[in-house]
Amino acid sequence: MSPSGGERLSRHGDFVSASEPIRVLHVDDDSQLVELAATFLERETDRFSVTTETSVDAGLDTLSTEDIDCIVSDYDMPETSGLEFLDTVRDSHPNLPFILFTGKGSEEIASEAISAGVTEYFQKETGTDQYTVLTNRIEHAVGKRRAEQEVYRGFQAMESADEGIGILGRDGTYQYVNRAYAEIYDHDPNELLGSHWKTLYPDDEAIRFDEEILPLLEETGSWSGRSVGLTKHDERIPESLTLTQMVDGGHVCVVRELSSEPDREHVPPLDPQVLISAFDELEELFYVFDPDLRCVRWNDHLENVTGQSSDEIEFSTPSELFDGEAQPRVQRLFEDVAARRIPVTLETSLGTGNGTDSYELSAVPVESGGDLRAVVGVGRSCPSGSERTSRSLDEGPTPLPTDRATDEQLDLLASVLAHDLQGPISVARGRLELAREIGGDEQFDQVEHALERAEELIDDVTGLLRGRRLAGDETPIEFRDVVEDLEATLGLSRLSVSVDRSTVVRADYFALKRLLENLFSNAVEHGGPDTAVVVGTLSDGFYVSDDGPGIPDDADDDVFEPGYSTKESGTGFGLASVDQIVRAHDWEIDVTRSELGGARFEVTGVSCECPD
């Protein structure tokens, strides 16, 4: 295979990046020859920038003021020889490539030059082909030096890393460990070099690695998980471990010490009576139906609210248990949950011992091995006078990304949560890095703000899991305040806000904030940091538009699907999260092309109080 047009292959087989210039200092007392050499070297490749000097003193002055990648020097010059020049250069630049390019060629001079530490020794010839060879020699010397610098930087990065980093050979012995790695196990790095990895793990963990983890590592190329190491004092150390296979058969280990080790072997099984007692303490209705939709578990509060005895509740159907005007639809709801395996929630009138009250009922399928094991749920009393609008059963059940029982549903919730938390955590990390470089209370204020945002998200999702809702109570919110808060958090450079200060919308504050954050982040993610974003209000909602690449014409129906993204690195969950929040408020969202040429998202059905 021949090298591409963007690379040059030297006579030594080394590739030198075509994008990086090479700065050459050529010193020779023959002014005509040195200028000619510079001309031909720069004709050989436009990467070369050649500075010429006709004396060693002038060359040293240039070296002290300019960044030089390679020196080319004559051997025989007045007052100072090329080797004396080399000796002076090595005092300040011990590893700078130095090529001796001389007309006096002899075995004695060559031996002396090599002993003195020149990078290359090259004898001048009469033809111009010599400059092609000299070009290759310079490229090779500079490429090798830059590669060594990269290796050194990588080594320095590993040495200074907070994580423990170790490299194992094919035989399982340590070829390299940084100090952080050795200190986790109370060793000095030199003590571990050449030792087998099993010396750092208890016997039971070593067996688990041999039988489970290493075969998986060989098959997939990487593995991450929790493990338990062993110090040289035989103390067990809980750790988070990432392994990556290398092409030579060894692997790289990255390890972090954890604060505690889960003692799975000594955790007693939870007494079912403890769970029953806990459910009885709930102030919500709790119920479990078997796959045939017969009630098999419930708490005391369900008996108290419905006025039914345990004998009446046992094996009752949903329509028999939940007496009220929506009996047939409640039964149909639970049957739909069992058939479609999706969680739903609704508000309905429920017959109680004191008459009829409004309750929010949830139903969540529990599966195991692909089989339906149960339908569980919680009933919560709706406050009197609540303005929350329930979705009727005639509109179909509303899927919620909440307490899912199947692995697929749990993965979806985890992915959405991880996406939403990624923003504030990235801001915090970036601000901390900036603070380390330049200091200043302002950076720490931004870190605190980002962490508060992460805490809000955690609280929001905690409420979601407990209440089976993606949005909580709707309250009057000054829309512009939410936008300005996000502008400070996300650092948007081109945000235009067409919202009057007195505009008020009814929404769950934290859910609305997360919705807008995802729309803003979506614009920047696809259009870049200089993307113009405009947010404004409509008569029954609001819009967010940008001047980015927009949405593909054939993708309008797909953009809100979990996992859909037009970027290879995109998660595809930002707009899915937006859609879930919109539906939780009983709003609607549409995407069109904006007046700026990008995407325009319109959220309607919102209760707004806008100034005339």
BELBEL-V451794 format. One record per residue. RES is the residue in three letters. SS is DSSP state (a for helix, b for strand, c for the rest). PHI is phi in whole degrees, -180 to 180 (NA if undefined). Layout:
res=RES ss=SS phi=PHI
res=RES ss=SS phi=PHI
//
This chain:
res=MET ss=c phi=NA
res=SER ss=c phi=-89
res=PRO ss=c phi=-66
res=SER ss=c phi=-72
res=GLY ss=c phi=-66
res=GLY ss=c phi=-88
res=GLU ss=b phi=-134
res=ARG ss=b phi=-122
res=LEU ss=b phi=-98
res=SER ss=c phi=-79
res=ARG ss=c phi=-65
res=HIS ss=c phi=-95
res=GLY ss=c phi=83
res=ASP ss=c phi=-102
res=PHE ss=b phi=-91
res=VAL ss=b phi=-116
res=SER ss=b phi=-59
res=ALA ss=c phi=-75
res=SER ss=c phi=-91
res=GLU ss=c phi=-103
res=PRO ss=c phi=-72
res=ILE ss=b phi=-122
res=ARG ss=b phi=-99
res=VAL ss=b phi=-112
res=LEU ss=b phi=-108
res=HIS ss=b phi=-109
res=VAL ss=b phi=-117
res=ASP ss=c phi=-158
res=ASP ss=c phi=-74
res=ASP ss=c phi=-89
res=SER ss=a phi=-64
res=GLN ss=a phi=-69
res=LEU ss=a phi=-68
res=VAL ss=a phi=-68
res=GLU ss=a phi=-69
res=LEU ss=a phi=-65
res=ALA ss=a phi=-62
res=ALA ss=a phi=-63
res=THR ss=a phi=-62
res=PHE ss=a phi=-72
res=LEU ss=a phi=-64
res=GLU ss=a phi=-73
res=ARG ss=a phi=-75
res=GLU ss=a phi=-64
res=THR ss=c phi=-156
res=ASP ss=c phi=-79
res=ARG ss=c phi=-78
res=PHE ss=b phi=-81
res=SER ss=b phi=-126
res=VAL ss=b phi=-106
res=THR ss=b phi=-106
res=THR ss=b phi=-114
res=GLU ss=b phi=-139
res=THR ss=c phi=-110
res=SER ss=c phi=-148
res=VAL ss=a phi=-65
res=ASP ss=a phi=-61
res=ALA ss=a phi=-66
res=GLY ss=a phi=-64
res=LEU ss=a phi=-67
res=ASP ss=a phi=-63
res=THR ss=a phi=-63
res=LEU ss=a phi=-62
res=SER ss=a phi=-78
res=THR ss=a phi=-114
res=GLU ss=c phi=-125
res=ASP ss=c phi=-84
res=ILE ss=c phi=-115
res=ASP ss=c phi=-95
res=CYS ss=b phi=-158
res=ILE ss=b phi=-110
res=VAL ss=b phi=-114
res=SER ss=b phi=-135
res=ASP ss=c phi=-72
res=TYR ss=c phi=-91
res=ASP ss=c phi=-99
res=MET ss=c phi=-133
res=PRO ss=c phi=-62
res=GLU ss=c phi=72
res=THR ss=c phi=-133
res=SER ss=c phi=-83
res=GLY ss=a phi=-64
res=LEU ss=a phi=-73
res=GLU ss=a phi=-67
res=PHE ss=a phi=-60
res=LEU ss=a phi=-59
res=ASP ss=a phi=-62
res=THR ss=a phi=-69
res=VAL ss=a phi=-61
res=ARG ss=a phi=-64
res=ASP ss=a phi=-64
res=SER ss=a phi=-108
res=HIS ss=c phi=-134
res=PRO ss=c phi=-64
res=ASN ss=c phi=-118
res=LEU ss=c phi=-70
res=PRO ss=b phi=-57
res=PHE ss=b phi=-134
res=ILE ss=b phi=-109
res=LEU ss=b phi=-90
res=PHE ss=b phi=-117
res=THR ss=b phi=-130
res=GLY ss=c phi=-88
res=LYS ss=c phi=-97
res=GLY ss=c phi=-103
res=SER ss=c phi=-157
res=GLU ss=a phi=-63
res=GLU ss=a phi=-67
res=ILE ss=a phi=-66
res=ALA ss=a phi=-61
res=SER ss=a phi=-65
res=GLU ss=a phi=-65
res=ALA ss=a phi=-65
res=ILE ss=a phi=-64
res=SER ss=a phi=-65
res=ALA ss=a phi=-76
res=GLY ss=c phi=102
res=VAL ss=c phi=-69
res=THR ss=c phi=-75
res=GLU ss=b phi=-143
res=TYR ss=b phi=-120
res=PHE ss=b phi=-140
res=GLN ss=b phi=-90
res=LYS ss=c phi=-67
res=GLU ss=c phi=-125
res=THR ss=c phi=-90
res=GLY ss=c phi=-85
res=THR ss=c phi=-83
res=ASP ss=a phi=-63
res=GLN ss=a phi=-61
res=TYR ss=a phi=-76
res=THR ss=a phi=-66
res=VAL ss=a phi=-66
res=LEU ss=a phi=-62
res=THR ss=a phi=-58
res=ASN ss=a phi=-64
res=ARG ss=a phi=-64
res=ILE ss=a phi=-65
res=GLU ss=a phi=-60
res=HIS ss=a phi=-63
res=ALA ss=a phi=-65
res=VAL ss=a phi=-69
res=GLY ss=a phi=-60
res=LYS ss=a phi=-65
res=ARG ss=a phi=-64
res=ARG ss=a phi=-66
res=ALA ss=a phi=-63
res=GLU ss=a phi=-63
res=GLN ss=a phi=-65
res=GLU ss=a phi=-64
res=VAL ss=a phi=-62
res=TYR ss=a phi=-65
res=ARG ss=a phi=-62
res=GLY ss=a phi=-62
res=PHE ss=a phi=-64
res=GLN ss=a phi=-63
res=ALA ss=a phi=-64
res=MET ss=a phi=-66
res=GLU ss=a phi=-67
res=SER ss=a phi=-94
res=ALA ss=c phi=-69
res=ASP ss=c phi=-72
res=GLU ss=c phi=-77
res=GLY ss=b phi=-78
res=ILE ss=b phi=-125
res=GLY ss=b phi=-132
res=ILE ss=b phi=-122
res=LEU ss=b phi=-107
res=GLY ss=c phi=-83
res=ARG ss=c phi=-60
res=ASP ss=c phi=-85
res=GLY ss=c phi=84
res=THR ss=b phi=-97
res=TYR ss=b phi=-76
res=GLN ss=b phi=-94
res=TYR ss=b phi=-159
res=VAL ss=b phi=-141
res=ASN ss=c phi=-84
res=ARG ss=a phi=-66
res=ALA ss=a phi=-61
res=TYR ss=a phi=-64
res=ALA ss=a phi=-64
res=GLU ss=a phi=-69
res=ILE ss=a phi=-59
res=TYR ss=c phi=-104
res=ASP ss=c phi=62
res=HIS ss=c phi=-118
res=ASP ss=c phi=-88
res=PRO ss=a phi=-53
res=ASN ss=a phi=-65
res=GLU ss=a phi=-69
res=LEU ss=a phi=-91
res=LEU ss=b phi=-61
res=GLY ss=c phi=88
res=SER ss=c phi=-87
res=HIS ss=b phi=-83
res=TRP ss=a phi=-60
res=LYS ss=a phi=-67
res=THR ss=a phi=-68
res=LEU ss=a phi=-104
res=TYR ss=b phi=-137
res=PRO ss=c phi=-64
res=ASP ss=a phi=-58
res=ASP ss=a phi=-65
res=GLU ss=a phi=-75
res=ALA ss=a phi=-62
res=ILE ss=a phi=-64
res=ARG ss=a phi=-62
res=PHE ss=a phi=-63
res=ASP ss=a phi=-65
res=GLU ss=a phi=-90
res=GLU ss=a phi=-117
res=ILE ss=a phi=-79
res=LEU ss=a phi=-64
res=PRO ss=a phi=-60
res=LEU ss=a phi=-68
res=LEU ss=a phi=-61
res=GLU ss=a phi=-65
res=GLU ss=a phi=-78
res=THR ss=a phi=-103
res=GLY ss=c phi=93
res=SER ss=b phi=-157
res=TRP ss=b phi=-154
res=SER ss=b phi=-135
res=GLY ss=b phi=174
res=ARG ss=b phi=-102
res=SER ss=b phi=-148
res=VAL ss=b phi=-132
res=GLY ss=b phi=-95
res=LEU ss=b phi=-139
res=THR ss=c phi=-77
res=LYS ss=c phi=-72
res=HIS ss=c phi=-101
res=ASP ss=c phi=64
res=GLU ss=c phi=-93
res=ARG ss=b phi=-79
res=ILE ss=b phi=-122
res=PRO ss=b phi=-70
res=GLU ss=b phi=-147
res=SER ss=b phi=-103
res=LEU ss=b phi=-128
res=THR ss=b phi=-126
res=LEU ss=b phi=-116
res=THR ss=b phi=-132
res=GLN ss=b phi=-72
res=MET ss=c phi=-104
res=VAL ss=c phi=-65
res=ASP ss=c phi=-87
res=GLY ss=c phi=101
res=GLY ss=c phi=-80
res=HIS ss=b phi=-153
res=VAL ss=b phi=-100
res=CYS ss=b phi=-114
res=VAL ss=b phi=-121
res=VAL ss=b phi=-132
res=ARG ss=b phi=-127
res=GLU ss=b phi=-78
res=LEU ss=c phi=-99
res=SER ss=c phi=-78
res=SER ss=c phi=-151
res=GLU ss=c phi=-108
res=PRO ss=c phi=-70
res=ASP ss=c phi=-89
res=ARG ss=a phi=-66
res=GLU ss=a phi=-72
res=HIS ss=a phi=-111
res=VAL ss=c phi=-83
res=PRO ss=c phi=-68
res=PRO ss=c phi=-61
res=LEU ss=c phi=-72
res=ASP ss=c phi=-66
res=PRO ss=a phi=-54
res=GLN ss=a phi=-65
res=VAL ss=a phi=-64
res=LEU ss=a phi=-64
res=ILE ss=a phi=-60
res=SER ss=a phi=-63
res=ALA ss=a phi=-65
res=PHE ss=a phi=-65
res=ASP ss=a phi=-67
res=GLU ss=c phi=-80
res=LEU ss=c phi=-65
res=GLU ss=c phi=-91
res=GLU ss=c phi=-107
res=LEU ss=b phi=-73
res=PHE ss=b phi=-127
res=TYR ss=b phi=-149
res=VAL ss=b phi=-133
res=PHE ss=b phi=-110
res=ASP ss=c phi=-77
res=PRO ss=c phi=-58
res=ASP ss=c phi=-90
res=LEU ss=c phi=61
res=ARG ss=c phi=-114
res=CYS ss=b phi=-71
res=VAL ss=b phi=-120
res=ARG ss=b phi=-143
res=TRP ss=b phi=-162
res=ASN ss=c phi=-108
res=ASP ss=a phi=-62
res=HIS ss=a phi=-64
res=LEU ss=a phi=-65
res=GLU ss=a phi=-64
res=ASN ss=a phi=-65
res=VAL ss=a phi=-74
res=THR ss=a phi=-79
res=GLY ss=c phi=74
res=GLN ss=c phi=-99
res=SER ss=c phi=-83
res=SER ss=a phi=-62
res=ASP ss=a phi=-66
res=GLU ss=a phi=-73
res=ILE ss=a phi=-76
res=GLU ss=c phi=-58
res=PHE ss=c phi=65
res=SER ss=c phi=-76
res=THR ss=c phi=-85
res=PRO ss=a phi=-56
res=SER ss=a phi=-70
res=GLU ss=a phi=-76
res=LEU ss=a phi=-76
res=PHE ss=c phi=-99
res=ASP ss=c phi=-77
res=GLY ss=c phi=163
res=GLU ss=c phi=-67
res=ALA ss=c phi=-102
res=GLN ss=a phi=-51
res=PRO ss=a phi=-61
res=ARG ss=a phi=-72
res=VAL ss=a phi=-62
res=GLN ss=a phi=-61
res=ARG ss=a phi=-66
res=LEU ss=a phi=-61
res=PHE ss=a phi=-66
res=GLU ss=a phi=-65
res=ASP ss=a phi=-67
res=VAL ss=a phi=-61
res=ALA ss=a phi=-65
res=ALA ss=a phi=-80
res=ARG ss=a phi=-94
res=ARG ss=c phi=60
res=ILE ss=c phi=-129
res=PRO ss=c phi=-76
res=VAL ss=b phi=-139
res=THR ss=b phi=-147
res=LEU ss=b phi=-155
res=GLU ss=b phi=-108
res=THR ss=b phi=-154
res=SER ss=b phi=-80
res=LEU ss=b phi=-125
res=GLY ss=b phi=-70
res=THR ss=b phi=-124
res=GLY ss=c phi=-64
res=ASN ss=c phi=-107
res=GLY ss=b phi=124
res=THR ss=b phi=-128
res=ASP ss=b phi=-129
res=SER ss=b phi=-89
res=TYR ss=b phi=-130
res=GLU ss=b phi=-101
res=LEU ss=b phi=-107
res=SER ss=b phi=-118
res=ALA ss=b phi=-142
res=VAL ss=b phi=-127
res=PRO ss=b phi=-76
res=VAL ss=b phi=-115
res=GLU ss=b phi=-118
res=SER ss=b phi=-150
res=GLY ss=c phi=62
res=GLY ss=c phi=86
res=ASP ss=b phi=-104
res=LEU ss=b phi=-75
res=ARG ss=b phi=-101
res=ALA ss=b phi=-171
res=VAL ss=b phi=-124
res=VAL ss=b phi=-115
res=GLY ss=b phi=-169
res=VAL ss=b phi=-134
res=GLY ss=b phi=-110
res=ARG ss=b phi=-118
res=SER ss=b phi=-70
res=CYS ss=c phi=-88
res=PRO ss=c phi=-59
res=SER ss=c phi=-65
res=GLY ss=c phi=79
res=SER ss=c phi=-62
res=GLU ss=c phi=-94
res=ARG ss=c phi=-68
res=THR ss=c phi=-98
res=SER ss=c phi=-88
res=ARG ss=c phi=-87
res=SER ss=c phi=-72
res=LEU ss=a phi=-66
res=ASP ss=a phi=-65
res=GLU ss=a phi=-83
res=GLY ss=c phi=95
res=PRO ss=c phi=-68
res=THR ss=c phi=-102
res=PRO ss=c phi=-64
res=LEU ss=c phi=-123
res=PRO ss=c phi=-82
res=THR ss=c phi=-116
res=ASP ss=c phi=-63
res=ARG ss=c phi=-78
res=ALA ss=c phi=-97
res=THR ss=c phi=-87
res=ASP ss=a phi=-60
res=GLU ss=a phi=-62
res=GLN ss=a phi=-69
res=LEU ss=a phi=-65
res=ASP ss=a phi=-61
res=LEU ss=a phi=-63
res=LEU ss=a phi=-62
res=ALA ss=a phi=-62
res=SER ss=a phi=-67
res=VAL ss=a phi=-64
res=LEU ss=a phi=-63
res=ALA ss=a phi=-61
res=HIS ss=a phi=-63
res=ASP ss=a phi=-70
res=LEU ss=a phi=-81
res=GLN ss=a phi=-62
res=GLY ss=a phi=-59
res=PRO ss=a phi=-63
res=ILE ss=a phi=-68
res=SER ss=a phi=-64
res=VAL ss=a phi=-62
res=ALA ss=a phi=-62
res=ARG ss=a phi=-63
res=GLY ss=a phi=-64
res=ARG ss=a phi=-67
res=LEU ss=a phi=-64
res=GLU ss=a phi=-63
res=LEU ss=a phi=-67
res=ALA ss=a phi=-64
res=ARG ss=a phi=-64
res=GLU ss=a phi=-81
res=ILE ss=a phi=-119
res=GLY ss=c phi=70
res=GLY ss=c phi=109
res=ASP ss=a phi=-64
res=GLU ss=a phi=-59
res=GLN ss=a phi=-65
res=PHE ss=a phi=-69
res=ASP ss=a phi=-62
res=GLN ss=a phi=-67
res=VAL ss=a phi=-62
res=GLU ss=a phi=-61
res=HIS ss=a phi=-63
res=ALA ss=a phi=-66
res=LEU ss=a phi=-69
res=GLU ss=a phi=-62
res=ARG ss=a phi=-63
res=ALA ss=a phi=-64
res=GLU ss=a phi=-64
res=GLU ss=a phi=-60
res=LEU ss=a phi=-63
res=ILE ss=a phi=-63
res=ASP ss=a phi=-62
res=ASP ss=a phi=-63
res=VAL ss=a phi=-71
res=THR ss=a phi=-60
res=GLY ss=a phi=-64
res=LEU ss=a phi=-60
res=LEU ss=a phi=-67
res=ARG ss=a phi=-77
res=GLY ss=a phi=-104
res=ARG ss=c phi=61
res=ARG ss=c phi=-132
res=LEU ss=c phi=-89
res=ALA ss=c phi=-135
res=GLY ss=c phi=-91
res=ASP ss=c phi=-65
res=GLU ss=c phi=-90
res=THR ss=b phi=-130
res=PRO ss=b phi=-65
res=ILE ss=b phi=-133
res=GLU ss=b phi=-76
res=PHE ss=a phi=-60
res=ARG ss=a phi=-64
res=ASP ss=a phi=-62
res=VAL ss=a phi=-64
res=VAL ss=a phi=-64
res=GLU ss=a phi=-67
res=ASP ss=a phi=-63
res=LEU ss=a phi=-70
res=GLU ss=a phi=-60
res=ALA ss=a phi=-70
res=THR ss=a phi=-70
res=LEU ss=a phi=-89
res=GLY ss=c phi=65
res=LEU ss=c phi=-73
res=SER ss=c phi=-87
res=ARG ss=c phi=-129
res=LEU ss=b phi=-102
res=SER ss=b phi=-109
res=VAL ss=b phi=-113
res=SER ss=b phi=-104
res=VAL ss=c phi=-134
res=ASP ss=c phi=-71
res=ARG ss=c phi=-58
res=SER ss=c phi=-92
res=THR ss=c phi=-70
res=VAL ss=b phi=-123
res=VAL ss=b phi=-122
res=ARG ss=b phi=-102
res=ALA ss=b phi=-166
res=ASP ss=c phi=-76
res=TYR ss=a phi=-56
res=PHE ss=a phi=-70
res=ALA ss=a phi=-67
res=LEU ss=a phi=-62
res=LYS ss=a phi=-64
res=ARG ss=a phi=-69
res=LEU ss=a phi=-61
res=LEU ss=a phi=-65
res=GLU ss=a phi=-60
res=ASN ss=a phi=-67
res=LEU ss=a phi=-67
res=PHE ss=a phi=-63
res=SER ss=a phi=-65
res=ASN ss=a phi=-63
res=ALA ss=a phi=-65
res=VAL ss=a phi=-69
res=GLU ss=a phi=-61
res=HIS ss=a phi=-93
res=GLY ss=a phi=-109
res=GLY ss=c phi=98
res=PRO ss=c phi=-65
res=ASP ss=c phi=-96
res=THR ss=c phi=-64
res=ALA ss=c phi=-83
res=VAL ss=b phi=-124
res=VAL ss=b phi=-120
res=VAL ss=b phi=-124
res=GLY ss=b phi=-153
res=THR ss=b phi=-108
res=LEU ss=b phi=-113
res=SER ss=c phi=-64
res=ASP ss=c phi=-133
res=GLY ss=b phi=167
res=PHE ss=b phi=-154
res=TYR ss=b phi=-140
res=VAL ss=b phi=-133
res=SER ss=b phi=-127
res=ASP ss=b phi=-147
res=ASP ss=c phi=-108
res=GLY ss=c phi=-78
res=PRO ss=c phi=-73
res=GLY ss=c phi=81
res=ILE ss=c phi=-101
res=PRO ss=c phi=-55
res=ASP ss=a phi=-59
res=ASP ss=a phi=-94
res=ALA ss=a phi=-117
res=ASP ss=c phi=-58
res=ASP ss=c phi=-87
res=ASP ss=c phi=-106
res=VAL ss=c phi=-63
res=PHE ss=c phi=-96
res=GLU ss=c phi=-77
res=PRO ss=c phi=-57
res=GLY ss=c phi=93
res=TYR ss=c phi=-78
res=SER ss=c phi=-156
res=THR ss=c phi=-91
res=LYS ss=c phi=-111
res=GLU ss=c phi=-62
res=SER ss=c phi=-90
res=GLY ss=c phi=-75
res=THR ss=c phi=-83
res=GLY ss=c phi=77
res=PHE ss=c phi=-117
res=GLY ss=a phi=-62
res=LEU ss=a phi=-75
res=ALA ss=a phi=-64
res=SER ss=a phi=-65
res=VAL ss=a phi=-58
res=ASP ss=a phi=-62
res=GLN ss=a phi=-65
res=ILE ss=a phi=-67
res=VAL ss=a phi=-60
res=ARG ss=a phi=-68
res=ALA ss=a phi=-66
res=HIS ss=c phi=-92
res=ASP ss=c phi=63
res=TRP ss=c phi=-96
res=GLU ss=b phi=-131
res=ILE ss=b phi=-136
res=ASP ss=b phi=-131
res=VAL ss=b phi=-122
res=THR ss=b phi=-138
res=ARG ss=b phi=-84
res=SER ss=c phi=-83
res=GLU ss=c phi=-66
res=LEU ss=c phi=-88
res=GLY ss=c phi=102
res=GLY ss=c phi=-99
res=ALA ss=b phi=-100
res=ARG ss=b phi=-132
res=PHE ss=b phi=-105
res=GLU ss=b phi=-114
res=VAL ss=b phi=-107
res=THR ss=b phi=-125
res=GLY ss=c phi=83
res=VAL ss=c phi=-92
res=SER ss=c phi=-77
res=CYS ss=b phi=-122
res=GLU ss=b phi=-122
res=CYS ss=c phi=-106
res=PRO ss=c phi=-68
res=ASP ss=c phi=-69
//
